[in-house]
Amino acid sequence: MLVVTSCYVLTNVAYYTVMTAEELLASDAVAVTFAEKMMGNFSIAVPVFVALSCYGSMNGGLFACSRHTPLTAVLILYPMTIFQLFVGDIYSLLNFMSFLRWLFIGVVVLGLIYLRYTKPDLPRPFKVPLFIPVVFCLTCFFMVFLSLYSDPVNTGIGFAIALTGIPAYYIFIYFNHRPKWIQRALDSFNRTLQIILEVVPAEQ
């Protein structure tokens, strides 16, 4: 973490050394503008490396996400992401998705703090001083507030999308008195996915 933090800080120092504040604000891609000033014709390499970095990050995210998320959800997530790229501009998408990301991370950490007090006897193989999750949680909610303040429309859209999970949970998971045709369709869908994805453990 120290190496990564140092690289980020030194990168920003380099940007402000080469460019003025006005140039930074006017630039659509600060790294590209920096490369054009410093590298001349070789600056074309910067977008290529950025694209490779994004691809590597996406690849790592795919593997990390699938370790904690059902495979079905992972397979649905990426086609939905590609679809959203075609229906709006990338900045709006990043804004309301980052809002949701930090909102849920903050809520999860808040839940951990809550469990620390309500169930102190739970086994905890990994434990950190309480001030670390508290500071992290406050930082998450601060970023959520900034997103809401800077772009209330897109953050509102993102929040509305998140709220659709509540009726979906009650309709498909919690509610037991579904019509028989819906239950049969869900059972068939679940069996098909279990067979395709091989998620049912082998019989002993």
C-alpha positions in Angstrom: 0.0 0.0 0.0 2.9 2.3 0.7 4.3 1.8 -2.8 0.9 2.4 -4.5 0.2 5.5 -2.4 3.7 6.9 -3.2 3.2 6.3 -6.9 -0.2 8.1 -6.9 1.2 11.0 -4.9 4.3 11.3 -7.2 2.1 11.1 -10.3 0.0 14.0 -9.1 3.1 16.0 -8.2 4.3 15.4 -11.8 1.0 16.6 -13.3 1.1 19.8 -11.3 4.8 20.4 -12.1 4.2 20.2 -15.9 0.7 21.7 -16.2 -1.1 24.7 -14.7 -4.3 24.3 -12.8 -6.2 25.7 -15.8 -4.7 23.1 -18.1 -5.6 20.4 -15.7 -9.2 21.5 -15.5 -9.5 22.0 -19.2 -8.1 18.5 -20.1 -10.4 15.6 -20.8 -7.6 13.2 -20.1 -4.9 14.6 -17.8 -2.5 11.7 -18.4 -2.7 12.2 -22.2 -2.1 15.9 -21.9 0.8 15.3 -19.6 2.3 12.8 -22.1 1.9 15.1 -25.0 3.9 17.8 -23.2 6.6 15.4 -22.0 6.9 12.7 -24.6 5.9 14.2 -27.9 5.0 11.6 -30.6 5.5 8.8 -28.1 2.4 10.1 -26.2 0.2 7.7 -28.2 1.5 4.9 -25.9 -0.3 6.4 -22.9 -3.9 5.6 -24.0 -2.7 2.1 -24.9 -1.3 1.5 -21.5 -4.4 3.0 -19.8 -6.6 0.6 -21.9 -4.4 -2.3 -20.8 -4.5 -1.2 -17.2 -8.4 -1.0 -17.4 -8.5 -4.5 -19.0 -6.2 -5.9 -16.2 -8.3 -4.2 -13.5 -11.5 -5.6 -15.1 -9.9 -9.1 -15.3 -8.8 -8.9 -11.6 -12.3 -7.6 -10.6 -13.9 -10.5 -12.4 -11.9 -13.1 -10.5 -12.3 -11.3 -7.2 -16.0 -10.8 -7.7 -16.6 -14.4 -8.5 -15.0 -15.6 -5.3 -17.7 -13.8 -3.2 -20.6 -13.7 -5.6 -22.7 -16.4 -7.2 -21.5 -17.2 -10.7 -25.0 -16.5 -12.1 -24.8 -12.9 -10.8 -21.4 -12.5 -12.3 -22.6 -13.7 -15.7 -25.5 -11.2 -15.6 -23.4 -8.3 -14.3 -21.1 -7.8 -17.3 -23.7 -7.9 -20.1 -25.7 -5.4 -18.1 -22.7 -3.2 -17.8 -22.0 -3.3 -21.6 -25.7 -2.5 -22.2 -25.5 0.5 -19.9 -22.4 1.8 -21.8 -24.6 2.1 -25.0 -27.5 3.9 -23.4 -25.7 6.8 -21.8 -22.5 8.7 -21.5 -19.6 7.1 -19.6 -19.4 9.9 -17.1 -23.0 9.5 -15.9 -22.5 5.8 -15.7 -19.4 6.1 -13.6 -21.0 8.7 -11.3 -24.1 6.7 -10.3 -22.3 3.4 -10.2 -19.5 4.8 -8.0 -22.3 6.3 -5.8 -23.8 2.8 -5.4 -20.4 1.1 -4.8 -19.4 3.4 -2.0 -22.9 3.4 -0.5 -22.9 -0.4 -0.2 -19.3 -0.6 1.0 -20.1 1.9 3.7 -23.3 0.1 4.8 -21.3 -3.2 4.9 -18.6 -1.7 7.1 -21.3 -0.1 9.3 -22.8 -3.5 9.7 -19.4 -4.9 10.9 -19.2 -2.1 13.4 -22.7 -2.9 14.6 -21.9 -6.6 15.0 -18.8 -5.7 17.0 -21.0 -4.2 19.7 -24.1 -6.4 19.5 -22.3 -9.7 19.2 -18.8 -9.3 20.7 -18.4 -13.0 21.2 -18.5 -14.0 17.6 -15.3 -15.7 16.3 -13.2 -13.1 14.5 -10.0 -14.6 13.0 -9.2 -11.2 11.6 -9.7 -8.1 13.7 -8.5 -4.5 13.4 -8.7 -1.5 15.8 -12.2 0.0 15.7 -11.1 3.4 14.6 -10.0 2.0 11.2 -13.5 0.8 10.1 -15.0 3.9 11.6 -12.8 6.2 9.6 -13.3 4.1 6.5 -17.1 4.1 6.9 -17.1 7.9 7.4 -15.0 8.3 4.2 -17.4 6.1 2.2 -20.4 8.1 3.2 -18.5 11.4 2.6 -17.9 10.2 -1.0 -21.6 9.3 -1.3 -22.5 12.8 -0.1 -20.2 14.3 -2.7 -21.7 12.3 -5.5 -25.2 13.3 -4.4 -24.2 16.9 -4.2 -22.3 17.1 -7.5 -24.8 15.1 -9.6 -28.1 14.5 -7.8 -29.9 13.3 -11.0 -27.6 10.4 -11.8 -27.1 9.4 -8.2 -30.9 9.4 -7.8 -31.1 7.1 -10.8 -28.5 4.8 -9.2 -30.3 4.8 -5.9 -33.6 4.0 -7.7 -31.9 1.1 -9.5 -30.7 -0.2 -6.1 -34.2 0.0 -4.6 -35.5 -2.3 -7.2 -33.7 -5.1 -5.3 -36.2 -4.8 -2.4 -39.4 -5.9 -4.3 -37.3 -8.4 -6.3 -36.2 -10.0 -3.0 -39.7 -10.2 -1.6 -41.1 -11.6 -4.9 -38.5 -14.1 -5.8 -36.9 -15.0 -2.4 -39.0 -14.2 0.7 -42.6 -14.5 -0.5 -43.6 -18.2 -0.3 -47.2 -18.0 -1.8 -46.3 -17.4 -5.4 -48.6 -18.6 -8.2 -47.8 -22.2 -9.2 -46.8 -21.2 -12.7 -44.2 -18.7 -11.4 -42.8 -21.3 -9.0 -42.5 -23.9 -11.7 -40.7 -21.5 -14.0 -38.3 -20.5 -11.2 -37.6 -24.1 -10.3 -36.9 -25.0 -13.9 -34.7 -22.0 -14.3 -32.8 -22.8 -11.1 -32.3 -26.5 -12.1 -31.0 -25.4 -15.6 -28.5 -23.0 -14.1 -27.4 -25.6 -11.6 -26.7 -28.1 -14.4 -25.0 -25.6 -16.7 -22.8 -24.1 -14.0 -22.3 -27.3 -12.0 -23.1 -25.6 -8.7 -24.7 -28.7 -7.0 -22.2 -30.7 -5.0 -21.7 -34.3 -6.0 -23.6 -36.9 -4.1 -21.5 -38.7 -1.5 
